[in-house]
């Protein structure tokens, strides 16, 4: 205790002291604020000037609306995630499905008043910005998960198989675009941009979801699991580079601007892989004294890279992903991102992104005749990815059963597919109906991975 302070003084004395020096000034301040200066008249005037109709709570409290939306999204996403995990599926499928269920296609059709109250039109833009930030952080963690060192000893195999798993479904998607273009392409989009995007959408593999499926099934350290991780890592990076090139060519005004943007992208990729990644790998991070400083530096790098790629004419998401790849060369920094950044992004921010995907699905996006379209798109995407990967792996010497298991694993699309689809939708490359069909394809191809693997294992046994 400080000198002169008697800690044994009666409680009544301290009560009076607190009341005199805290309670009384607060009461006087509230009284002055309430009654001095014509406060009641000013309030009455403000109320009198309001419209006669009752003003909804959300119009006067944007923070309240955002907190309500966040609460609804978290409860629905985590509840559906637990249900799908109980059914033997990855929890992320339930979270994706919950985001679609609260959109106009389901909740808006069943209960339009509730949907309009919880998700008013004025709140969608701020919600979209927060969801984009969440995807930035998730892609930072996804890039950090790409351990390029795992390619040692299987680099040629991974290059051949992963690129075949991209090229075959890409070709199948471009051919399918010949059928889709007349009815499903926006009016101002040429066939080249439309078909290239559909091809990329067919060839994506969800590397983070694949890791979780392998962990749930105890396949991370098996030969097939390690090969799948290497192929998915390389395939994901390649697909993102192709997507960046397509976005740069689509957004550029003329071939000169497109070539300049592509050169900027190539220079940025070389800088992050050949310069930034070795630089991060050389440092020794001593926990826990310098972890916060390193985490701040990583976040600054991710935001700066995202801003740079946005200025180059490609999307900010690519910059965050590249920043994660640069950090992945240091195991300690990779672990820091996985333990500090990914839980926040996956638990709190990604449900907002799933919600924005669902909110983009219009109530009339799917028609009765689109059932055939859904079946065709799912079949083309599944056969292209699975057969392309399995055939290339079999040609490279992998046993037949293992090659088919690898093809089934590469057919997992999940969250990364939703990121690509939202990007294409924002750029105006696809319309509402095809967007809804491709979202359903992403859910279906991810959900079939577990049962398909189980069937192959039972057949082998």
N, C-alpha and C positions, 0 to 999 in steps of 0.2 A: 504494500500500500504506500501511496505518497505520504510525505510528511504532513502532519496537521489534519489528516482525514481519519475520523473515528469510525471504523467499520462496525462497531457495536452499537451505533446510534439506533434508537427505536425506529421501527418500520413506519410509524405514523409521521415522524419527522421527514423521512425520505418521500413519503406520499405527498405531504404538503409542499415540499420543495419542488417535486416534479410538476405538481399542479400549478404552482406559482410561475415557474419559469418555462413550462412547456404548454400546459393546457390553457392557461389564461391568454398568452399571446396568440395561440392558434384561434381561440374563440373570438378574440378582438379582431384578428385579421379577417376571419370569415364574416363577422358582423359588418365590418367596413366594406368588404367586397360585395356583400349582399344588399345593404341598405343605403350606402352612400352613392352619390352621383347619379341618381335616377335609375338604378339598376332594374327595378320592377317594370318601369315604363319601357325601357329598352327591350327587355325580354318580351313584354306584351306586344310591342310594335313588331318585333321579329316574327312572333307567332301569328299576329294578325295579318302580316304580309304573306304568310304561307298559303298555298292553295287549299281549297276546301277539302279535297280528297285526302285521305290518310296517306302519309308518306311512308313507304316501306322502311324497315329498319336498315336494310342493306344500303339504301341510297345515302343515308346519313352516317354510316359506319363502315367504310371499306375494310378496315382492319377486322371488324367483327365478321364480315362476310368471308374474308380470307381465312380466318381461324375456323369458321364453320366448315368451309370447303376442305381445309386440311384435315379436320377431325373426321369428316365423312369419308374422305379418301383413304386415310390411314386405317380406319376401322374396316371398311369394305375390302381394301387390298389385303390387309393381314388376315382377315377372316377367310377370304377366298384362298389365300395362300396356304393356310392351315388345312382347309378342306381338300385342296388338291394334293398337298403332301400326304394326307391321310389316305388318298386314293392312289398313291404311288407315283405321283407326278411331281416335277420340280415346283417349288412354291412360286417361282416367278411367273408360271403360266396362270396361276390363280390371280396374281396381282395384275397381269395384263388383261385377263378376262374381266376383273372388277372395274378396271378403267374403261373398258368398252361398255359395260352394263349401265354406267351412270350417264352415258351420253344420250343424245337425242334419239338414237336408233332404238334404245330399249327403255330407259327411264323416261325420256321425253315422250315416247309414244304411250306408255302405260299411265304416267302421272305427269302431265305437262305442267300443271301448276306448281308442283313440288320442284320439278327440274328448273323452272324459271325462277323460283324463289332462292334456290341454293346456288344456281349458276346463272346469275343475270348477265346480260350481254356486256355490260360495262366492265365486269370483273374479269373477262376472259383475257384481255391483253396483259394485265399485270400477272395473271396466272401463267400465261404462256412464257413470259420472260423468266419467271422463277423456274419453270420447268426446263427451259433451255439451259439455265445455269446448272440445274441438277444433272442434265445429260453431259454438260461439259465436265463436271467433276467425275461422273461415272466413266467417261471415255478416258480421262486422265488415269483412273485406276485400271481400266482395261488395257491401256497402252503399257502401264507399268507391269502388268501381268505377263506381257509378252517377253518371255525369257529367251532371247535369241541364241543364248548359249546351248539350249537344248537341241539346236539343229546340228551340233557337232556329231559327226559320225553317221548322220542320216540326212545330210543336206541335199544330196542329189535326189534321194528318194522323196524327201519332203517337197522339193521344188517340182518334181515331175507330177506327183500325185495331187498336191494342192492346186497346182495350176490347171491340171486336167479337171479337177473338181470345180474349177471356175469356168474354164473354157467351154465344156460340154453344156452345162446348164445355161451359160450365157448365149450360146448358139441357139439352144432350144427356146430361150426367151425372145431372142430377136426374130426367130421364125414365127413364134406365137404372136408377136407384135404385128405381123402382116395381117392376121385375122382380127386383132383387137383395134388397130389404128382407126379404121373408118368410123367406128361407133364410140370408142372410149377415149380418144385423144382430144385434148382441148383444141379449140379452133385455131389458135395462134402458134401451135407447136408443130414443127416439122417431123417427118417420119424418122429422120436420123436421130434426133434428140429423144424422141419417144421410145424408139426401139432399143437404143443403147441403155436407157434407164431401165426398161423392162428386163433386159438381159442382166444387168447388174443386180436388180431385185431378185432374180431367180438364183443367183450364184452366191449369195451371202451365207456365211456360217457365223453363228453366235458363239464366239470364243468364250466369254464369261459363263454363259449358260452351259456350254459343253463341259467346262471345268466342274461345274456343280453336279452335272449328271454323272460324270466319271467318279467324283468323290462319293456321291450317294450309292453308287453301285460297286465301290471298292476297286475301281479299274485304273486309278491314277498311276500306279507304279507297275502296271502290266505292260507287256510289249505293245499291245494294241492301243492302250491308253496313252503311252508316251508318244507313239507314232501319231495318234490323233491330235495330241496337243501340239506337236511340231507342225503338222499339216494345217491345223486350224489357225495357229499363230501366223504362219507365213501366208496362208490364204486370206486371212482377215486383213493383214497389212496390204497385200496386193489389191484386194477388192476396194479398199479405201483409197488407194492411189488411183485406181481406175475411176472411181466415183469422183474424186477431186478433179481429174482431167475432164470428165464429162460436164461437171458443174462449171468449171472454168470456161469450157468451150460454149456452154449454153448461155451463160450470163454475159459473155464478151460481145461487144458490138463490132463485129467484123473479124476476119481471120488474123489481122495484125494484132489486135488486142488479145485474141485467144492465144496466139503463140507467145506473146509476152507474159500472159498469166501462167501458161504451162511452164515456161522457162523459170519463172519465179517459184512455182511449186517444186520443180526439180531441184533448184538451188536450196530451197528450204529443207527438203527431205535429206539431201546430202549433208547439210549443215547439222541437222539434228542427229543423224545416224553416225556420221563419220567424225564429227567434232564434239558435239555436246555429250553424246553417250560415252565416249572414252574419257572425257573430262570428268563426268560424274563418277565413272568407275574407279578413278584413281583416288578419290577422297575416302578417308576413314571417318565415319560418324561415330562419335563417342556418346552413348546414351547415358543419362537423359539430358545432360547439360545443354547440348547444342541441337537437340531434336526440333525444338520449336523454331529456331532460326532456319534450319534446313527446310522445315515444312512451309514456312513463309516464303522462302526462296522458290520452292517447287510450285506453290500456288501462283506466285508472280510470274514464273516462267510459263505456266499453263495459260494464264490470262493474256500475257503478252503474245504468246504464240497464236492463241485464238484470234486476237485482234489483228495480228499480222496476216494470217490466212484469210480473214474476212476482207482485209484491204487488198489482198492479191486476187480477189474475185472468186475464191472458193469459200467454203463454209467455215465458220469458227470452230465447229466440232472437230475438223481435221487437225487444226492446230493443237487442241487439247490432247488428242490422241497421240500426235507426234511428240508432245512434251512428255507424256507418259513413257513412250518408247525410249526417249533419251534418259529418263531416270532409271529404266529397268536394268541398266548395266551395273548398278550398285545394289547388291542384295539388301543392305540395311535400309537404303532409301526406298527400295521397292516395298519392303515390309512396312515402313513408315506410312507410305501411301495406302497400303492395303488395310492397315489397322486404324488410321485416322480419317482418311478421306472416304474410302469406299463404304463403311457402315453408314455414315451420314447420307451419302448419295443414294445408297440402295434402300435405306429404311425410310427416310423422310422425303427426299426430293424426287426419286423416280416415280412414286405414285402420282405425283403431279404431272409427269410426262405421260404416263398411261392415261390419266384423265383427259389431257389435251388431245391424245389420239382418239379417245372415245367421243369427245366433244366435237371433233372434226367430222365424225360420221353423221351425216344428215339423216333425218327420219325417213326420207324417201330414197336413201342411197342404194339400197338393195331392192330389186324387183323380183317378181316371181320367176322370170326367165333367167335370173342370174345364178340359179342353182347349178345349171349345166356349166356356166362359166366358172364357178367356184371349183367344180369337180375337175374341169379341164386344166385350170391353172395349178391346182394342187398336184395333179398327176404329172404335168410337165415338169414342175419344180422338183418333185420327189424323184422321178425317174432320171432327170438330167443330173441331179446332184449325186444320187446314190450310184447309178450305173457308171457315170463318168469317173467317180472316185474309185469304185470297186474294180472296174476294168483296168484302170491305170495301175492300181496296186497289184492286181493279179499279174499283169504284164511285167511288173518289176520284180516278181518272185515271191510275193506274199502268199501264204496259203489261202485257199478259196474261202473258207469260213471267216478267217480273220479279215480278208479284204472286204467281204460283205458287211461285217461289223463296223469296219472303218467307214464304209460308205454310208451306213445308217447314222453313225455319229456325225458325219459331215453334213447330214441333212438337217441338223438342228439350226434353226434361224433365230427365234426368240427376239430378244430386245434389240439386237443390232439391226434386224430387219425392220423393226418399227422405226428406228432412228433414220434409216435410209428412206423408208416410205414417207415419213413426215417431211424429210428434206425435199423429196421430189414433189410432194403436194404443195409445199410452200413456194417452190419454184414454178409451179403451174405446169409440170410435166405430165401429170395424170389428173383425171377428173374424180368426182366423188364416188362413182360406182366402182371404178377400177381400184381406187384407194381402199374401199371397203372390202373388195374381194381379196386384194393382196394382204390386208391385215388378217383376214380369216385364214389365208394360206400360211402366214407366219405362225399363227396359233396352232393350226392343224399339224404342220410339219414338225413343230417342237413337241407337241403332245404325243405324236406317234413314235418318237424315238425310244422311250422306255419300253412300251409294249413290244415293239419290233425287236429290240435287243433281247428281251425276255424270250420271245418266240425262237430266235436264232439259238439262244443258249439251251432251251429245252430240246430243240431239234438236234443240236450237237450232242447233248447228253443222252 
